[in-house]
């Protein structure tokens, strides 16, 4: 999976997590709210991973151009 794909999937997971938190809060469902927080954190992590992947690819491309 490319870095950009990870970033997109991460944003989707963050959004889903926020929705679950909102629904969990509105329905007084602590379990759903906690699941939403976990999904949001997972999405943030995946987004960071995507950024790191992109940075590595950019660095390698930069080294190739200099060689």
URCOR-V125662 format. One line per field, one symbol per residue. ss: DSSP state (@ for helix, = for strand, . for the rest). phi: phi as a letter, one per 20 degrees, with the letter a starting at -180 (. if undefined). Layout:
ss = ???
phi = ???
This chain:
ss = ..@@@@@@@@@@@@@@@@@@@@@@@@...@@@@@@@@@@@@@@@@@@@@@@@@@@@@@@@@@@@@@.
phi = .ffffffffffffffgffffffffffdldfffffffffffffffffffgfffgffffffffffffff
